[in-house]
Amino acid sequence: MKGMEPARSIKQSRLSRGAALARLALRIGGRYAARSPRLIFASVDRRRNIRHDLAFRSAEDVAEELLILLADATKRVHRLVLLLR
C-alpha cells in the first residue's frame, strides 16, 4: 500500500489546487457582482475608476494565489530532491 501514497498525494494536490482556483474565481466574480450596480449608475470617469479598481484587486488576488501555489510546488520539489539523494 505504500506505493499508492504518491498517487494519492498527487490526486489530493490536484484537488486542492482546483479548489483554490475555484475560490479565487468566486472571490473575483463576487467582487464584480457586488460592484456591477455601481457601474450601471456611475459616470464614465467613475466607471473607469471602478473597473480599474476591480482589475487591480483581481490582479492582486491572482498574484497572491500564484505565490501560494509556487511555494507549495517549491516544497514538493525540495522533498523530491531529498528523497532522491
HUWO-V430945 format. One record per pair of residues at least 24 apart in sequence whose C-alpha atoms are under 10 Angstrom apart, sorted by the first residue. I is the first residue (numbers start at 1). J is the second residue. Records with the same first field share a line. If there is no record, write none. Layout:
# HUWO-V430945
I = J ; J
This chain:
# HUWO-V430945
13 = 72 ; 73
16 = 69
17 = 65 ; 68 ; 69 ; 72
20 = 65 ; 66 ; 68 ; 69
21 = 62 ; 65 ; 66
23 = 65
24 = 58 ; 61 ; 62 ; 64 ; 65
25 = 58 ; 61 ; 62
27 = 58 ; 61
28 = 54 ; 55 ; 57 ; 58 ; 59 ; 61 ; 62
29 = 58
31 = 57 ; 58
32 = 58
